Amino acid sequence: METEFEAFFGKQQRPTRSINNIRKVGDILDIEPRTVNELIYPQDVHVFRLHINLVEHPMSVWGCISFHNRAKGIYKGGIRISSDLDIWDTIELSRLMTLKTSLVDLEFGGAKTGLRFDMSKAYKLFGKEEYDIKFESYVKKEIIKEFAHHYHDILSKKQYVPAPDINTGPAEMAWIYGETHEPSSVTGKPEGVPGWLPGRKEATGYGVYIVVKNLIEKMGQKPGETTVAIQGFGNVGSNSAFFLDKLGVKIVAVEDKDGSVYNEEGIDVTSLTKYVTSNGTVKGFCDPAPDFFGVEADIMVPAAINDAIDAEAAKKIKAKYVVEGANFPTTPEAMEIFEKKGIEVIPDILANAGGVIASSVEYANPVSTQKMDKEEVFAMIERKISKNLNLALDIAKERSISLDLACTFLSAERLITTMQNKGWI
């Protein structure tokens, strides 16, 4: 039976795909409501403000950490900086992290940090009009260093181990290490920083690549016959494109927040990467896509932001598969349309798990004093993602459910077993 607070919290929380899937799994397994709620509600949520000073310009940055579930291990999850992030988004991201770590069978729990900051206001404050990577790096450094100082105890004791996410990367993780001086307190660190891991930067994109590679084999196609469209060309999108291009897959369209590029014969990924490094966008590299979501492609990879594929976008998509490189990029309404159209979705909790798989190695390495090389890290990512993709495919077939729901089913079963064995439920 729900407590008054649980009922209140549930009413405030907006419906999400992960909640819908967890409830469906609860119905399939005939799980009591209390256990379902253990999988839905966060363990702990911190809301805070950081005070930073940008060259004599004092500013406040609102933030939130959602510690969702630690049944399988310490809290693990990235730090995201965004202008429109809210508490409920952060809770949803932490819930997805719990499901993700369980799905690929890692001994981590799920958490997420959201820092709400509008970089465009910083540009305006300092009278800047053009993209300035050094300026953005300076601003993020001030924010992250203050965050690391504010949560020094939690981070240094490794109660929560963060990693990169949207608008954060290796440099930001190095600044956290500079506060804690604990190699295992943060993952995704740059080369040379104690505890860094070869291949960690490319790991999430590599995981997406492994999923697509498996799907190409399932379709019975050759890589050169396969077309892919990628939304987003940040860390995940660009690395996915790199590995797929290397395999021989045709990347026919890429879109970012400023525009898109399209070439039905395949985009030169190496040249596009150099262009984006210099210009901060794909826009202008070559002709734009007439309608990105309407392009002819076997596989669509949303690797940018949450809720990028809504009902209108879903109606246009012609792909056989959607591989979620981003966190919850597909709305529940879009999922219903995909189901009617027969488009299979490989969910974020599997498709972008490469990063956290690599993080598990990076977290453990300082204790073992052994360092894996990049090929060993990639082999581990391929092994875990391929194994659990096949397990989920079997569940989907046996129970006549979608692959998306099958992934939640597999993850939730493992979590429930762990919580039962620990006496939590």
Number of C-alpha atoms within 10 A of each C-alpha: 9 11 9 9 9 13 11 11 12 15 10 10 15 11 13 14 18 22 20 14 18 21 18 16 20 20 13 11 11 10 13 12 14 13 15 20 18 17 24 22 19 19 14 12 17 11 12 14 15 17 14 19 12 14 7 7 10 9 14 14 16 16 22 23 23 27 27 30 27 21 22 20 17 18 25 31 33 28 25 21 23 16 13 11 17 15 20 16 20 25 27 27 25 27 27 26 28 33 29 28 26 26 26 25 18 16 15 25 27 32 33 31 27 27 26 20 20 13 16 13 12 17 16 10 11 12 9 13 9 8 14 12 13 9 15 15 15 11 16 20 19 17 23 23 19 19 22 21 15 15 14 15 13 14 22 21 13 20 15 25 26 24 25 23 22 18 15 21 20 20 18 25 26 26 21 30 24 15 18 22 14 17 24 27 23 30 33 32 29 19 16 10 14 15 27 25 25 23 20 27 23 22 28 27 28 29 31 33 28 24 21 26 18 15 18 19 11 9 11 8 11 13 18 12 11 19 23 25 26 28 27 23 24 19 21 30 25 23 23 27 29 21 20 25 21 13 14 15 22 25 25 23 27 29 25 20 13 10 15 24 21 22 16 14 10 18 20 15 21 13 10 20 21 12 16 17 11 11 16 17 22 24 20 14 18 13 12 18 19 11 12 21 23 15 20 17 22 19 25 26 28 29 30 25 18 17 16 19 22 17 18 12 16 23 15 13 23 19 24 17 21 24 25 26 34 28 24 26 22 26 17 19 14 20 20 14 17 23 12 9 15 13 20 18 23 27 25 25 28 29 28 29 27 29 26 28 27 26 28 17 21 25 22 15 18 16 11 8 8 11 17 14 11 16 11 13 23 22 10 16 24 20 14 19 25 19 12 18 22 12 14 25 16 14 19 18 12 10 10 10 13 19 20 22 23 26 27 25 25 20 24 23 15 17 25 19 13 16 17 13 11 11 8 11 13
